[in-house]
Amino acid sequence: QVQLVESGGGLVQAGGSLRLSCAASARTFGQYVRGWFRQASGKEREFVAAINWSGGSTNYADSVKGRFTISRDIAKNTVYLQMDSLKPEDTAVYYCAARPLGVVGWTWGQGTQVTVSS
C-alpha cells in the first residue's frame, strides 16, 4: 500500500503563505487522484483540493478558491498545496490523501499542523 508523507506546515501570520508537500512511496499513480483535506479542532475533516494525477485537472473547496493552488511533480511523485492569503480560519491539521480513480476510500498521510495567527 502506498505511503504518504506530508511536510511544510507551521505557524504563519494572517495574509502570509505556506507550501505543503506530500511525497508518495509508490510510483503507481497513473490513474490516481491526489488530494488535501483539513481538520480544525472540534470539527469534521473537510475537503480542500484535489488533482487528477495523469491529466492534471483540479478542483477546490469554495473556501480556498483563488487563494490555494494544488500542483504535482510527476518525476518526484509529489503533490503540493500552495497556500496564499492565509486566514486564521485556515488553521487546521492538513492531510494528504490518495485514491485510485473510481475508488471511494482514501489513503491518508499523517497530517501536518498549519496555524495562522491574527
Secondary structure, DSSP 8 states (H G I E B T S, - for coil): ---EEEE--EEEETT--EEEEEEES----TTEEEEEEEE-TTS--EEEEEEETTT--EEE-TTTTTTEEEEEETTTTEEEEEE-S--GGG-EEEEEEEEETT----EE---EEEEEE-
